Amino acid sequence: MRQSKFFMPTLKEAPADAVAESHKLMLRGGYIRQVTAGVYAYLPLGYRVLRKAENIMEQEMEKINVPEMIMPHLLPATMWQESGRYVKYGQEMFRLNDRHGRESLLGPTHEETFTEIIAKNLKSYKQMPIALYQIQTKFRDENRPRFGLLRGREFIMLDAYSFAATREQLDEQFDDEKKAFEAIFERCGVKVHPVIADSGTMGGKNSTEFQAPAAIGEDTIATNESGTYAANLEMAKSIDTFKQDPEETKELKKVATPDCDTIDKLADFLGVPSTRIVKSVLFIADDQKVLVLIRGDKQINEVKLGHILDADEVREANAAELKEITGSEKGGVGPVNADWADKIIADETVKGLYNVVVGANETDFQFENANLDRDFKVDEFADIRTANEGEPDPVDHEPLKFTTSIEVGHIFKLGTYYTDTMGADFLDNNGKTQPVIMGSYGIGVTRMLSAAVEQHLNGQGIAWPKEIAPFSIHLIQMKMNDDEQTALAERLEKELSSKYDVLYDDRKERPGVKFNDADLVGAPIRITIGRKAGEGIVEVKLSNEEKASEISVDELTDLVNKELG
């Protein structure tokens, strides 16, 4: 490809509103251009990277015998109403009505659509296991699109769906997809951590995220030094090392605690450590009033709590509800005589505590010396706390380390979450009707490209991983009016193009312009044809090296083959 014919509108400076390095470089390099907030056009350079990544995905899915198809972008609301997600998905869904008033949506994901087709066409256990996938544009009405391709309103995603007759088949499919995803990320040059994750609005209980460590990442993952434990912070577990020494129980005593609406204020006022305070928070789970208890030095993890309660909506009670239900304002709620609570759940940190401070269900009053079982009861103990950095992990008891990261993939064992509600049944080998067992597997293709840039910055531009680089080799001719340079450049272009993607900079531009643009192209190998062209000598610079070195043209083929495989 001749660069003089290649549309690559570069910028000297990134727009002021670009924050992420990947966003800055992809704008400066002419990879993308914003059409409207959160929506981008993929220019030729960006589209080449995108297609190479998609080709890798297609190859790896073929290896595990998963065929590709394509679903429509425009979907009827009825499917989503049937699954219950039309309302549950929230404001991120693009909703619209046609001229006849029929409700539709732009697909943010396609579980319902695949389930609908399977329900109509898959009737016997003999047809399973089977899986399907697509690479397609998705739509989500993000409140604050930002960071370029990392959080957009329109993005490209690989989404695969598996269908099984037994749990054993689902487990095998899940493992196959996980291995295929790991191969995809490795080939695309993106380092990832598979981590324990929350399923969110996708449904199901068993899911794994693929998190790519990056400075701009919006997620936080908790890992240990040995690599034997990794989880999204929403789901991370840790070992609580605090132990209160046993002591004689004391008489329950009600005390005034004016203006102590936080744990820190209460601890200072009473002169006690936060570990001797049990914090009480009222949550509304669908129509249930749930009082949640946790030791004062810990924080409630609402994602974990949501899993325990298994409710469609879990939220903290507002000030009016708090006053009406408990008789107290914030800070005064507690578990003693809490007959108004439908259920009391306590974090495991509440076990083994003696003579603690709890709210008295009266504004500005607390009970001192409250004791579990004597003064208040708990219906269920569970891990509902947020893990802290440095706490021991639950596997090898090593200190947890927190890292910011970008979620680039997510796989789920959905089970019968969709097939139960949408009637996707089959006849098993005993002739009995059973719901199909599903799995869902997704890669954010465009997010992954941004993650690749974030992980392969080289100071001047991008050092693309070789399999997704827009061009494998960048030939740069210094003087276009030099016949020796032109002859050598055209010869190398012909020879190398027979095997590799080559971009030949044949523009009549200054060397500084050419090199600056070459940094943005980020080809694994840059070959500069300059003043020693007549001697058969060129300069070669590898993208992961700072300096170029001179090499004979006769040695060039071996070097290129070695570097590019």
Number of C-alpha atoms within 10 A of each C-alpha: 15 13 16 13 10 13 12 19 15 17 15 11 10 17 12 7 10 15 14 18 20 26 24 20 27 28 24 22 27 21 26 24 17 13 9 9 14 22 19 18 13 17 17 16 21 23 15 17 22 20 14 16 22 20 15 18 23 19 13 20 22 13 12 14 13 19 15 14 11 10 15 11 15 13 19 17 19 15 18 21 13 14 19 15 16 17 11 14 14 11 13 13 20 17 17 14 12 8 6 6 8 11 14 18 19 21 24 21 19 19 22 21 17 16 24 16 11 18 18 11 12 19 18 17 19 12 13 17 18 18 21 18 22 19 21 18 19 19 20 20 18 17 12 11 17 18 21 26 28 26 19 24 24 21 21 20 23 21 22 25 26 26 27 23 24 18 14 10 18 22 14 13 23 22 12 16 25 19 13 19 22 20 15 22 22 14 18 24 21 23 17 20 21 22 22 23 23 24 20 13 11 18 18 19 15 15 23 21 26 27 29 27 22 20 15 17 19 12 17 21 27 27 24 21 13 8 9 12 22 26 24 26 24 20 22 26 26 22 16 15 8 9 11 11 8 10 9 7 13 13 11 16 12 16 15 14 19 15 13 21 15 13 19 14 15 22 18 12 13 14 9 14 14 20 22 21 26 27 28 24 20 23 21 17 19 13 10 14 18 21 24 26 25 24 25 24 15 19 15 20 17 18 18 20 21 17 15 14 15 12 14 11 12 20 12 17 18 13 11 11 16 20 18 10 15 21 15 22 19 21 26 28 27 27 26 18 12 18 10 12 17 12 16 21 22 25 22 17 25 22 14 13 20 20 20 23 29 27 27 26 26 18 22 20 22 25 21 21 19 27 21 17 8 10 12 14 17 17 9 13 16 14 21 27 25 19 24 21 16 14 17 20 26 17 13 13 13 19 19 24 18 18 19 17 22 25 26 24 26 24 25 23 26 25 23 21 19 24 24 15 12 19 18 23 23 23 17 17 11 7 10 9 14 20 23 32 24 30 26 26 23 23 24 20 25 25 22 27 25 25 29 24 24 24 21 20 18 17 9 13 24 28 25 28 23 21 19 23 24 27 23 26 26 26 25 25 27 24 19 16 10 13 12 18 24 19 13 20 26 15 12 19 21 12 13 18 16 9 10 15 17 25 24 23 25 21 17 14 13 10 13 10 12 17 16 15 21 22 19 21 29 30 28 25 23 24 24 23 24 20 16 14 22 14 10 15 20 23 19 22 18 18 24 16 10 10 10 15 10 13 15 15 16 10 10 17 13 10 14 17 11 9 12 13 7
